[in-house]
Amino acid sequence: MRLLARFLGLFARAAGWALGLRAVSTVLAGLAPVLSAWLARELINHLIAHRGTAAWLSTAALAATATLIAILQHVNRYADQEITRRVALRTQAELFTALTRLPGLAELENPQFQDRLRLAQQIGQGGPQQLIGAAFGLAQSAVLVGGFLVTLIVASPVVAPLVLLSALPMLWAQLKLSRQSVDMSLRITPNIRRQMFYSMLLLDTRAAKEIRLFGLGDFLRGRMLTELTQAQAGERRIDRTALRVNGLLSLLTGVVSTIALIVHVNQIAAGRGSVGDIAVLIAALASVQSGLAGIVTEIATANEFLLLFGHYVHVTTVPVDTPAGQTEELPTLRGAIELRDVWFRYHPDHDWVLRGVNLTIPAGESLALVGLNGAGKSTLVKLICRLYEPTRGTITWDGTDISEVDVAQLRKRIGVVFQDYMSYELSAAENIALGDLDALTDEPRLRAAAAEVDLDDTITALPRGYQTMLSRVFEPSDDHVAGVVLSGGQWQRVAIARAVIRSSADLLILDEPSAGLDAAAEHSIHESLRRLRQGRSSLLISHRLNAVRQADRIVVLDGGVVTEQGTHDILMAVGGAYAALFRTQAGGYQLVPDTAGAKT
């Protein structure tokens, strides 16, 4: 009932007037068949009694009622579609508003949350139409049954209660089936998600190269069909159970109908009733039983939908920890960002990624973070950005725990180039402006950010300049100028421009910002980044140690802990892990004699 009240409130807010129209047409559509049956009775009796004028009036009334029924079908269809559109729009808005309010990544990486999310999307897209049909179908069936039930009671006071009682086992069975169907939907949701993953992978242009080169098409298609087959097996089990149950219930209603007809035919044969009465009885009996079946089915459908709607409610009401009174703008960084005994792991069953990290990033200092793969460098970045919360310990911004700061205000102060940066299938201008949407219509700012990473000339030379679509998948513009796909290094420059356009950022985080660039481009990028880092705090992560040697301080992360820190010269003098890594990389660039004694 709580879910029903919540959904009715959603309907009322989204489509109030359309609901009113549908309610009126539903009542009329439910009463019209009852009126038709009585008019048919009067017409039959008038014809038998040769009352011509009365028969013609009954005929006209019957035709008008039939016309009304036909018109109401179109009205209902329009109202249903309008309600569906409005409710679907609202549910999608609420659902994705809730998703964008999630401050971090933990929920999105939770399989159970993803299962709920898929069901919530399913309800938001097709659920409103199902519940509309169920709700108004229930109302119309109730009006229809109510009207014909009076007729049935008058005709046979004994048969009417028997017909009503026959609906009780049907109701119990349908409610049980609806719950089983919901449980089945939740069980097969992982199969459906994996099937969608494989199908999208087969359609993904980025994956197409490897799929074709390695001959993965049949393998991935087989995986997709296996997941779909397993999902359909669960649905098939429920459908077979429903077939058996509904078959037995139909047999029960058939027996009740036969008894009622036998009783009433005997009454009319004995002279108690007219020929018109048997026509009304047959219509009443059929309508009451089909109406009761409809009511039971619609109740079961509504019950199933509301159980699924619970997942929508769960997703849209996930609590978001926004500290009260902390939505004001975060002050400019004056002191330092500090990590104090920070521990983190992605799941209680997993090993620790960070094991008591203590680190200070003073305002205006350039800090480089180095270490082997899996040392926890990118995880540390995600914690500073509050994409995750530390399992233990705290991270402070000028002494204030960032968990007590509004996450949106914190992120305005941070510009980031992630190692796995995004390539958006949008225009070049939009790809850069996503770092600060205020710059979307400010081409001088866009060009300045692009120029910082030596990208302005490249974009200007595109067919439509900054308005060129960086995609070949979507229609680029009204003038049908083809989109362009950038190289990996060019995309990396776009990602860096996206980070540096955020002028409000006090902290610039660069996670492998030159991994996809050639040697000359890498040198150019790091010269630009060196200028950009001046006057603001920066955190540079790179496996290429030559790129970090000019940082104010270098921190070595190993096994989730800080093992060394200092300037390049100090760390080389210490001769620890950093020095060993640097010499290993530098050795690969040394000129060594070949077997003939020449330099190579």
C-alpha positions in Angstrom: 0.0 0.0 0.0 2.9 2.3 0.7 4.3 1.7 -2.8 0.8 2.2 -4.3 0.4 5.5 -2.5 3.8 6.6 -3.7 3.0 5.6 -7.3 -0.4 7.3 -7.4 1.3 10.5 -6.1 3.8 10.2 -9.0 0.9 9.7 -11.5 -1.0 12.7 -10.1 2.0 15.0 -10.3 3.0 13.9 -13.8 -0.3 13.7 -15.6 -3.2 15.0 -13.4 -5.6 16.1 -16.2 -5.0 13.0 -18.3 -5.8 10.8 -15.3 -9.1 12.7 -14.8 -10.0 12.2 -18.5 -9.1 8.5 -18.3 -11.1 8.0 -15.1 -14.3 9.5 -16.7 -13.9 7.5 -19.8 -13.3 4.3 -17.8 -16.5 4.6 -15.9 -18.5 5.3 -19.1 -16.7 2.3 -20.8 -17.6 0.1 -17.9 -21.3 1.1 -17.9 -21.8 1.0 -21.6 -21.9 -2.8 -22.0 -24.4 -3.1 -19.2 -26.6 -0.5 -20.8 -26.2 -2.4 -24.2 -27.3 -5.7 -22.6 -30.5 -4.1 -21.1 -31.2 -2.3 -24.4 -30.8 -5.6 -26.3 -33.2 -7.3 -23.8 -35.8 -4.5 -24.4 -35.3 -4.8 -28.2 -35.9 -8.6 -28.2 -39.0 -8.2 -26.1 -40.4 -5.4 -28.3 -39.8 -7.4 -31.4 -41.5 -10.5 -30.0 -44.5 -8.3 -28.9 -44.5 -6.5 -32.3 -44.1 -3.0 -30.8 -42.5 -1.3 -33.8 -42.0 2.2 -32.5 -40.5 1.0 -29.2 -38.3 -1.4 -31.1 -36.9 1.4 -33.3 -36.2 3.6 -30.3 -34.4 0.7 -28.6 -32.4 0.1 -31.8 -31.4 3.8 -32.0 -30.4 3.8 -28.3 -28.4 0.5 -28.9 -26.6 2.1 -31.9 -25.8 5.2 -29.9 -24.3 3.1 -27.1 -22.2 1.1 -29.6 -20.9 4.4 -31.1 -20.1 5.7 -27.6 -18.1 2.5 -26.9 -16.2 3.0 -30.1 -15.4 6.6 -29.3 -14.4 5.8 -25.7 -11.8 3.3 -27.0 -10.0 6.1 -28.9 -10.3 8.4 -25.9 -8.8 5.7 -23.6 -6.0 5.1 -26.1 -5.1 8.7 -26.3 -5.3 9.2 -22.5 -3.2 6.1 -21.9 -0.5 7.3 -24.3 -0.4 10.8 -22.8 -0.2 9.4 -19.3 2.6 7.0 -20.3 4.6 9.8 -21.9 4.3 12.1 -19.0 4.9 9.5 -16.3 7.8 8.0 -18.3 9.4 11.5 -18.6 9.0 12.1 -14.9 10.4 8.6 -13.8 13.4 9.0 -16.1 14.0 12.5 -14.7 13.8 11.2 -11.2 15.9 8.1 -11.8 18.8 9.9 -13.5 18.6 12.8 -11.1 19.2 10.2 -8.3 22.1 8.6 -10.3 23.8 12.0 -10.9 23.4 12.8 -7.1 25.4 9.7 -6.2 28.7 11.3 -4.9 31.0 8.3 -5.7 31.4 5.1 -7.6 30.8 2.5 -4.9 27.1 2.0 -5.7 27.6 1.9 -9.4 30.2 -0.8 -9.0 27.9 -2.9 -6.8 26.3 -5.8 -8.8 23.2 -5.8 -6.6 22.7 -2.1 -7.1 23.2 -2.6 -10.9 20.5 -5.3 -10.8 18.1 -3.0 -9.0 19.1 -0.2 -11.4 18.2 -2.3 -14.5 14.8 -3.2 -13.0 14.2 0.5 -12.1 15.0 1.5 -15.7 12.6 -1.2 -16.9 9.9 0.2 -14.7 10.6 3.8 -15.6 10.3 3.0 -19.3 7.6 0.4 -19.7 6.1 0.2 -16.2 3.8 3.2 -16.3 2.0 1.9 -19.3 1.6 -1.5 -17.7 0.2 0.0 -14.5 -2.0 2.4 -16.4 -3.6 -0.6 -18.2 -3.8 -2.6 -15.0 -5.4 0.3 -12.9 -7.9 1.4 -15.4 -8.6 -2.1 -16.6 -9.4 -3.0 -13.0 -11.7 0.0 -12.6 -13.5 -0.7 -15.9 -13.9 -4.4 -15.0 -15.2 -3.4 -11.5 -17.8 -1.2 -13.0 -18.8 -3.8 -15.6 -19.0 -6.6 -12.9 -20.9 -4.4 -10.6 -23.5 -3.6 -13.2 -24.0 -7.2 -14.4 -23.8 -8.6 -10.9 -27.0 -6.9 -10.0 -28.6 -8.6 -13.1 -27.1 -11.9 -12.1 -28.4 -11.7 -8.5 -31.9 -10.8 -9.7 -31.8 -13.7 -12.1 -30.3 -16.3 -9.8 -29.6 -15.4 -6.2 -27.9 -18.8 -5.7 -25.6 -18.8 -8.7 -24.3 -15.2 -8.1 -22.4 -16.0 -4.9 -21.0 -19.2 -6.5 -19.6 -17.1 -9.3 -18.0 -14.7 -6.9 -16.5 -17.5 -4.7 -14.9 -19.1 -7.8 -12.8 -15.9 -8.2 -11.1 -16.3 -4.8 -8.8 -19.2 -5.8 -8.0 -17.4 -9.0 -7.0 -14.3 -7.0 -4.8 -16.3 -4.6 -3.1 -18.1 -7.5 -2.5 -14.9 -9.6 -1.0 -13.1 -6.6 1.4 -16.0 -5.9 2.3 -16.1 -9.6 3.0 -12.4 -9.7 5.4 -12.7 -6.7 7.2 -15.6 -8.3 7.5 -13.6 -11.5 9.1 -10.7 -9.6 11.5 -13.1 -7.9 12.4 -14.6 -11.3 13.0 -11.1 -12.8 15.5 -10.4 -10.1 17.2 -13.7 -10.5 17.6 -13.4 -14.3 18.6 -9.7 -14.2 22.4 -10.6 -14.1 21.9 -12.7 -17.2 20.1 -9.9 -19.0 22.8 -7.4 -18.0 25.5 -9.7 -19.3 23.5 -10.4 -22.5 23.2 -6.6 -23.0 26.9 -6.2 -22.4 27.9 -8.8 -25.1 25.4 -7.3 -27.6 26.7 -3.7 -27.0 30.2 -5.0 -27.3 29.4 -6.5 -30.7 28.0 -3.1 -31.8 30.9 -1.0 -30.3 33.0 0.5 -33.0 36.0 0.8 -30.5 35.9 -3.0 -29.9 35.3 -3.8 -33.6 39.0 -3.9 -34.5 40.0 -6.5 -31.9 36.8 -8.5 -32.5 37.5 -8.8 -36.2 41.3 -9.2 -35.8 41.1 -12.0 -33.2 37.9 -13.6 -34.7 35.9 -13.0 -31.5 32.5 -12.5 -33.2 31.3 -16.1 -32.8 32.6 -16.4 -29.3 30.9 -13.2 -28.1 27.7 -14.0 -30.0 27.7 -17.5 -28.3 28.1 -15.8 -24.8 25.3 -13.4 -25.6 22.9 -16.2 -26.7 23.8 -18.4 -23.7 22.9 -15.6 -21.3 19.7 -14.9 -23.2 18.8 -18.6 -23.2 19.3 -18.8 -19.4 17.1 -15.8 -18.9 14.4 -17.2 -21.1 14.5 -20.5 -19.3 13.5 -18.7 -16.1 10.7 -17.0 -17.8 9.6 -20.2 -19.4 9.3 -21.9 -16.0 7.0 -19.2 -14.8 4.9 -19.3 -18.0 4.4 -23.0 -17.7 3.3 -22.7 -14.1 0.9 -20.0 -15.1 -0.5 -22.2 -17.9 -1.3 -25.1 -15.6 -2.8 -22.9 -12.9 -4.9 -20.8 -15.3 -6.1 -23.9 -17.1 -7.4 -25.4 -13.9 -9.1 -22.1 -12.9 -10.7 -21.8 -16.4 -12.1 -25.3 -15.9 -13.6 -24.3 -12.6 -15.3 -21.2 -14.0 -16.6 -23.4 -16.9 -18.3 -25.7 -14.4 -19.9 -22.8 -12.6 -21.2 -21.3 -15.8 -22.7 -24.7 -16.9 -24.5 -25.0 -13.6 -25.9 -21.5 -13.8 -27.2 -22.0 -17.4 -28.8 -25.3 -16.5 -30.6 -23.8 -13.5 -31.9 -20.8 -15.4 -32.9 -22.7 -18.6 -35.0 -24.9 -16.4 -36.7 -21.9 -14.8 -37.6 -20.4 -18.2 -38.8 -23.8 -19.5 -41.1 -23.9 -16.4 -42.5 -20.5 -17.5 -40.6 -18.3 -15.0 -39.0 -15.7 -17.2 -38.9 -14.4 -20.8 -36.7 -15.1 -23.8 -35.0 -11.7 -23.3 -34.2 -12.8 -19.7 -32.0 -15.6 -21.0 -30.1 -13.2 -23.3 -29.4 -10.9 -20.4 -28.4 -13.8 -18.2 -26.0 -15.2 -20.7 -24.5 -11.7 -21.1 -24.4 -11.2 -17.4 -22.8 -14.5 -16.7 -20.2 -14.2 -19.3 -19.4 -10.6 -18.4 -19.2 -11.2 -14.6 -16.9 -14.2 -15.0 -14.7 -12.4 -17.6 -14.8 -9.3 -15.5 -13.8 -11.1 -12.4 -11.0 -12.8 -14.3 -10.0 -9.3 -15.6 -10.1 -7.9 -12.0 -7.9 -10.7 -10.7 -5.5 -10.4 -13.6 -5.2 -6.7 -13.2 -4.7 -7.0 -9.4 -1.9 -9.5 -10.0 -0.3 -7.3 -12.7 -0.5 -4.2 -10.4 0.9 -6.3 -7.5 3.8 -7.5 -9.7 4.5 -3.9 -10.9 4.4 -2.5 -7.4 6.9 -5.1 -6.2 9.2 -4.1 -9.1 8.5 -0.4 -8.4 10.1 -1.0 -5.0 13.4 -1.3 -6.8 12.8 2.1 -8.5 12.0 3.6 -5.1 15.2 2.1 -3.7 17.4 3.6 -6.5 15.7 7.0 -6.3 15.9 7.3 -2.5 19.5 6.1 -2.0 20.7 8.5 0.7 23.3 11.0 -0.3 25.6 12.3 2.4 25.6 16.0 1.8 26.8 17.8 5.0 24.2 20.2 6.3 25.2 23.8 6.0 28.3 23.0 3.8 27.0 23.9 0.4 28.7 27.3 0.3 31.7 27.7 -2.0 34.9 26.0 -0.7 37.6 28.6 0.0 40.7 28.7 -2.1 43.4 26.3 -0.9 45.8 28.3 1.3 47.6 25.7 3.4 47.7 22.1 2.3 45.8 18.9 1.4 46.7 16.2 3.9 46.1 12.4 3.9 46.3 11.2 7.5 46.7 7.4 8.0 44.5 6.6 5.0 43.5 3.0 4.5 41.3 1.8 1.7 40.1 -1.4 0.1 37.3 -1.8 -2.5 35.5 -4.5 -0.7 35.7 -6.1 2.8 36.7 -9.4 1.2 39.6 -7.8 -0.8 43.2 -6.9 0.2 44.1 -3.4 1.3 45.1 -1.1 -1.6 46.3 1.7 0.7 47.8 0.8 4.1 48.1 3.9 6.3 49.2 6.6 3.7 50.4 9.9 5.2 50.9 12.6 2.6 50.9 16.4 2.4 50.3 18.4 -0.8 51.1 22.1 0.2 49.4 24.9 -1.7 51.4 25.8 -4.8 53.6 22.7 -4.7 54.1 20.3 -7.6 54.1 16.8 -6.3 54.9 13.7 -8.3 53.6 10.2 -7.4 55.5 7.2 -8.7 55.3 3.5 -8.2 54.8 0.2 -9.9 51.4 -0.9 -11.3 49.0 -1.7 -8.5 50.7 0.4 -6.0 47.5 2.4 -5.3 48.3 5.7 -7.2 45.1 6.0 -9.1 43.1 4.9 -6.0 44.6 7.7 -4.0 43.5 10.2 -6.7 39.9 8.8 -6.5 39.9 9.3 -2.7 41.1 12.9 -3.0 38.2 13.5 -5.5 35.8 11.7 -3.1 34.8 9.1 -5.7 35.3 6.8 -2.7 35.6 7.4 1.0 38.6 6.2 3.0 38.0 3.0 4.9 40.1 4.5 7.7 41.8 7.8 8.2 41.0 11.3 6.9 41.8 13.6 4.0 41.7 17.3 4.9 41.6 20.5 2.9 43.2 23.3 4.9 42.5 21.3 8.0 38.8 20.6 7.1 37.9 16.9 6.6 36.7 16.7 3.0 33.9 14.3 4.0 32.4 17.3 5.8 32.5 19.4 2.6 29.9 19.5 -0.1 31.3 17.2 -2.8 30.3 19.5 -5.7 32.1 22.4 -4.1 35.2 20.2 -3.5 35.3 19.1 -7.1 35.0 22.6 -8.5 38.5 23.1 -6.9 40.0 20.1 -8.7 41.0 19.6 -12.3 41.7 16.0 -13.3 43.0 14.0 -16.3 42.2 10.4 -15.4 44.3 7.6 -16.8 41.2 6.1 -18.4 39.8 9.5 -19.6 36.6 9.6 -21.7 36.3 10.3 -25.4 32.8 11.8 -25.8 31.1 11.5 -29.2 30.3 15.2 -29.1 31.8 18.2 -30.9 35.3 19.3 -30.2 34.0 22.4 -28.4 31.8 20.3 -26.2 34.5 17.8 -25.4 36.7 20.5 -24.0 33.9 22.5 -22.4 32.7 19.5 -20.3 35.5 20.5 -17.9 33.7 23.8 -17.2 30.3 24.1 -18.9 30.4 27.9 -18.5 32.9 27.9 -21.3 30.6 26.1 -23.7 29.8 29.3 -25.7 33.1 31.0 -24.9 35.2 30.2 -27.9 38.2 32.3 -26.7 38.4 30.2 -23.5 38.1 27.0 -25.5 40.8 28.0 -27.9 43.1 29.2 -25.0 42.7 25.8 -23.3 43.4 23.9 -26.5 46.4 26.1 -27.2 47.9 25.2 -23.8 48.2 21.7 -25.1 49.1 22.5 -28.7 45.7 21.4 -30.0 44.2 24.7 -31.3 45.7 24.4 -34.8 44.5 20.8 -35.1 40.9 21.6 -34.1 40.8 24.8 -36.2 41.8 22.7 -39.3 38.9 20.3 -38.8 36.0 20.6 -41.4 33.8 22.7 -39.0 36.5 23.8 -36.6 35.4 23.6 -32.9 31.9 22.5 -34.0 33.2 19.4 -35.7 31.6 16.2 -34.4 34.3 13.9 -33.0 32.5 10.8 -34.1 31.5 8.9 -37.2 28.5 7.2 -35.5 26.2 10.1 -35.0 24.9 12.6 -37.6 27.2 15.5 -37.1 25.1 18.5 -38.2 22.4 19.8 -40.5 24.9 20.4 -43.2 25.9 16.7 -43.2 29.6 17.5 -42.8 31.2 14.2 -41.8 32.5 13.8 -38.3 36.1 13.1 -37.5 37.8 10.5 -35.2 40.9 11.8 -33.5 44.1 9.8 -32.9 44.8 8.5 -29.4 47.4 11.2 -28.7 45.0 13.9 -29.9 42.2 12.6 -27.7 44.7 12.7 -24.7 45.3 16.4 -25.5 41.6 17.0 -25.5 41.3 15.3 -22.1 44.1 17.6 -20.7 42.4 20.7 -22.2 39.2 19.6 -20.5 41.1 19.6 -17.2 43.0 22.9 -17.6 39.9 24.9 -18.7 38.6 24.7 -15.2 40.0 28.0 -14.0 38.6 27.6 -10.5 40.8 24.5 -9.8 43.3 24.9 -7.0 44.5 21.3 -7.5 45.5 19.9 -10.9 45.7 16.1 -11.0 47.4 14.5 -14.0 47.3 10.7 -14.0 49.6 9.5 -16.8 48.8 12.6 -19.0 51.3 11.7 -21.7 51.0 7.9 -21.9 49.6 8.0 -25.5 52.0 10.6 -26.9 55.1 10.3 -29.0 58.4 11.6 -27.6 58.2 15.0 -29.1 54.6 15.5 -28.1 55.3 14.3 -24.6 58.1 16.8 -24.2 55.8 19.6 -25.5 52.9 18.5 -23.2 55.1 18.4 -20.1 56.5 21.9 -20.9 52.9 23.1 -21.1 51.9 21.3 -17.9 54.9 22.7 -16.1 53.6 26.2 -16.9 50.1 25.2 -16.0 51.2 23.9 -12.6 52.9 27.1 -11.6 51.0 28.9 -8.8 48.7 26.0 -8.0 49.0 22.6 -6.3 49.5 19.7 -8.7 49.8 16.0 -8.4 51.5 14.2 -11.3 51.4 10.5 -11.8 53.6 9.0 -14.4 55.6 5.8 -15.1 58.0 7.9 -17.2 60.3 9.2 -14.5 62.0 11.7 -16.7 58.7 13.6 -16.7 58.6 13.9 -12.9 62.2 14.8 -12.1 61.5 18.6 -12.0 58.6 18.2 -9.5 59.1 20.0 -6.2 58.7 16.7 -4.4 58.5 13.1 -5.6 56.7 10.5 -3.5 57.2 6.7 -4.0 54.2 4.5 -3.3 54.8 0.8 -2.9 52.4 -1.8 -1.5 50.0 0.9 -0.5 52.4 2.9 1.7 54.7 5.8 1.1 58.3 4.4 1.1 60.3 7.4 -0.1 59.9 11.1 -0.8 62.1 14.0 -1.7 63.5 15.8 -4.7 64.9 13.9 -7.6 68.5 14.6 -6.5 67.8 13.5 -2.9 66.1 10.3 -4.0 68.9 9.5 -6.4 71.4 10.1 -3.7 69.5 7.8 -1.3 69.8 5.0 -3.9 66.4 3.4 -3.1 63.5 2.2 -5.2 63.2 5.5 -7.1 66.8 5.5 -8.1 66.7 1.9 -9.2 63.6 2.6 -11.4 65.1 5.7 -12.8 68.4 4.0 -13.7 66.5 1.1 -15.3 64.5 3.5 -17.5 67.6 5.6 -18.3 69.6 2.5 -19.3 67.2 1.9 -22.1 68.2 5.2 -23.7 72.0 4.8 -23.3 74.1 4.5 -26.4 75.8 1.1 -26.3 78.3 -0.4 -28.8 77.1 -3.0 -31.2 79.0 -6.2 -32.0 81.0 -4.4 -34.6 82.0 -1.7 -32.2 79.8 1.0 -33.6 77.5 3.1 -31.5 73.7 2.3 -31.7 
